[in-house]
Amino acid sequence: MPKWILPTLVCLTLVALLPAALISRARNSHSSTPRINLVPDMDYQPKLLPQTENRMFADGRAMRPRVEGTVARGQLQEDDHLHRGRDAGDWATSIPYPVTQSFVERGRDRFDIYCALCHGSAGFGDGIISARADELAQLGQAVWTPPTSLHDPTVRERPDGHIFNTITHGIRSMPPYGSQIEAADRWAIIAYVRALQRSQNATISDVPEDVRPTLR
């Protein structure tokens, strides 16, 4: 066998394994440099990034402000009761949705995400953020306004529309959630808050008759 055959076979084998090695390296490595894109499609296209200059407009802004007097499609929000918690100019005293079990459960889900951190799972204002802020305040490292207990008589007596407005626009140190929680979910949260309040202020008439004899 000629001497050149063995080295040639070794070289050809290494060359054949090279693509597989490169693919394996690419799949298991991380880099801030984008990989080579043989078919770019629309991955690379001319565009203006946020907060950049665009000389096509007189003000030089790439981010165009909203045109005055226009409303995005589906965002007209003509229903004052549904979107603003108002009924004939006053705070609405009812929820504009059927208060079903699934509706209240949806409210509980949203409440646990957005409200319980400060107000606590049962609404007494003892959430984990509130507890931590109280600790820092005692150490002189923070100034903290405790969240109001949802069982406070003042809150229980507030109309549903007033609470809706509070969730939407915030109050005191509580931030607004109108941009994060859809209107329907805000009303669902109110339905769940009313259920929490009822659980702590129930009367014997709220208990089914067949269950009353079992109470102590």
C-alpha positions in Angstrom: 0.0 0.0 0.0 1.4 3.4 -0.9 2.5 5.4 2.1 0.3 8.4 1.1 -3.0 6.5 1.3 -3.2 6.3 5.1 -2.5 10.0 5.8 -5.0 10.9 3.0 -7.7 8.7 4.6 -7.0 10.3 8.0 -7.3 13.8 6.5 -10.5 12.9 4.7 -12.0 11.5 7.8 -11.2 14.7 9.8 -12.6 16.9 7.0 -15.8 14.8 7.0 -16.2 15.2 10.8 -15.6 18.9 10.6 -19.2 20.0 9.7 -20.7 17.8 12.5 -18.2 19.3 15.0 -19.1 22.9 13.9 -22.8 22.2 14.2 -22.4 20.7 17.6 -20.3 23.7 18.7 -22.9 26.2 17.4 -25.7 24.4 19.2 -23.9 24.3 22.5 -22.2 27.7 22.6 -23.5 31.2 23.5 -22.4 34.4 21.8 -23.5 38.0 21.6 -22.6 38.0 18.0 -25.4 37.0 15.6 -24.8 33.8 13.6 -24.5 33.9 9.9 -27.9 34.0 8.3 -27.8 32.6 4.8 -31.5 33.4 4.1 -32.1 36.7 5.9 -35.8 37.0 4.9 -37.0 40.1 6.9 -34.5 39.7 9.8 -32.6 42.7 8.6 -34.6 45.6 7.3 -34.3 49.4 7.4 -36.1 50.8 10.5 -36.0 53.5 13.0 -35.3 52.5 16.6 -37.1 54.1 19.6 -35.6 57.4 20.8 -33.7 58.0 17.6 -33.8 60.9 15.1 -35.9 61.0 11.9 -35.2 64.0 9.8 -38.3 63.4 7.6 -40.4 65.1 10.2 -40.1 68.7 11.4 -39.7 67.8 15.0 -37.0 65.2 14.2 -38.6 62.5 16.2 -38.7 58.9 15.1 -41.4 58.0 17.6 -44.5 59.7 16.4 -47.0 61.1 19.0 -50.6 60.2 18.8 -52.7 62.2 16.5 -54.9 64.5 18.6 -58.6 63.4 18.6 -58.0 59.9 17.3 -58.8 56.7 19.2 -57.3 53.2 18.5 -59.7 50.7 17.0 -61.6 49.0 19.7 -60.6 51.6 22.3 -63.4 54.1 22.0 -64.8 53.2 25.5 -68.1 55.0 25.3 -69.7 53.0 28.2 -69.1 55.1 31.3 -70.2 52.3 33.6 -67.9 49.7 32.1 -64.8 51.8 31.5 -65.0 54.6 34.1 -67.2 53.2 36.9 -69.7 56.0 36.5 -73.5 55.8 36.2 -75.4 59.0 35.4 -72.5 61.0 36.8 -72.2 59.2 40.1 -70.1 56.2 41.2 -71.7 53.0 39.9 -73.2 50.8 42.6 -73.2 47.6 40.5 -70.9 45.4 38.5 -71.7 45.5 34.7 -71.2 41.7 34.4 -73.1 38.7 35.6 -71.4 37.8 38.9 -71.0 34.0 38.3 -68.6 31.6 40.1 -66.2 31.6 37.1 -66.3 35.4 37.1 -65.4 35.6 40.8 -62.7 33.0 40.4 -61.2 35.1 37.6 -61.2 38.0 40.0 -59.4 35.9 42.6 -56.7 34.9 40.0 -56.1 38.6 39.1 -56.3 39.7 42.7 -53.6 37.2 43.7 -51.3 38.5 40.9 -51.8 42.3 41.3 -53.3 43.0 44.7 -52.3 40.3 47.2 -48.7 41.3 47.3 -49.6 44.5 49.3 -53.2 43.9 50.5 -52.6 40.2 51.5 -54.4 37.1 50.3 -57.4 37.8 52.5 -57.4 41.6 52.0 -56.2 42.7 55.5 -53.3 44.7 54.1 -50.6 42.2 55.3 -49.1 41.2 52.0 -45.4 40.3 51.7 -44.5 43.7 50.3 -46.2 45.4 53.1 -44.6 43.2 55.7 -41.1 43.8 54.2 -41.7 47.5 54.0 -42.8 47.6 57.7 -39.5 45.9 58.6 -37.5 48.5 56.7 -39.5 51.3 58.2 -38.8 50.1 61.7 -35.1 50.1 60.8 -35.4 53.7 59.5 -34.6 52.5 55.9 -37.9 53.3 54.3 -41.0 55.5 54.5 -44.1 53.3 54.0 -47.8 54.1 53.8 -49.5 50.8 54.8 -52.2 49.6 52.4 -55.7 50.0 53.5 -57.5 46.8 54.7 -60.2 45.9 52.3 -62.4 45.0 55.3 -62.3 48.5 56.7 -65.9 49.9 56.9 -64.9 52.8 54.7 -63.8 50.5 51.9 -66.8 48.2 52.4 -69.2 51.1 52.0 -67.5 52.5 48.9 -69.5 52.0 45.7 -68.2 49.5 43.2 -67.4 52.3 40.7 -65.2 54.1 43.3 -63.1 50.9 43.8 -62.9 50.5 40.0 -61.6 54.0 39.7 -59.0 53.3 42.4 -57.8 50.3 40.6 -57.7 52.2 37.3 -56.0 55.4 38.4 -54.4 54.5 41.8 -54.7 56.4 45.0 -52.1 57.9 47.3 -49.1 55.5 47.1 -51.0 52.8 45.2 -50.0 52.9 41.5 -52.6 52.8 38.7 -53.3 49.4 37.1 -55.5 50.6 34.2 -52.8 49.9 31.7 -52.1 46.4 33.0 -55.5 45.0 33.9 -58.4 44.9 31.4 -61.7 46.6 32.4 -63.5 43.2 32.7 -60.8 41.9 35.0 -60.9 45.0 37.2 -64.6 44.4 37.7 -63.9 40.7 38.4 -61.4 41.8 41.1 -64.1 43.9 42.6 -66.5 41.0 42.7 -63.8 38.9 44.5 -63.1 41.8 46.9 -66.9 41.8 47.7 -66.7 38.1 48.4 -63.8 38.6 50.7 -65.6 41.3 52.6 -68.8 39.2 52.8 -66.7 36.3 54.3 -65.7 38.5 57.2 -69.1 40.2 57.7 -71.6 37.4 57.1 -74.8 37.0 58.9 -76.8 33.9 59.7 -79.0 34.7 56.8 -76.1 34.1 54.4 -75.8 30.5 55.6 -77.9 27.9 53.8 -80.7 26.6 56.1 -79.6 23.0 55.9 -76.1 24.0 57.2 -77.2 26.3 60.1 -77.8 23.4 62.6 -74.2 22.4 62.2 -72.9 25.8 63.3 -71.7 26.3 66.8 
